[in-house]
Amino acid sequence: MKSKEFYVVIERDEDGIYVGEVPQIKACYSQGETIDELMQNIREVIEMCLEELEEQSTTEFIGIQRVVV
């Protein structure tokens, strides 16, 4: 199987838990008490999401922009 590269947007919530989301895959997110735990968890979630989306295409990640209002 060909390797695919995904970007993970990581935030830390008010309880100090790291939350990661993969913008290229709808509803693909996970959490962990450390960055390492988050990344391990998000890999598993990505694999599950890819199995469900096997015949569907994913969007291409372009970038992240900061907006100040």
Secondary structure, DSSP 8 states (H G I E B T S, - for coil): --------EEEE-TTS-EEEE-TTSTT-EEEESSHHHHHHHHHHHHHHHHHHTTTS-------------
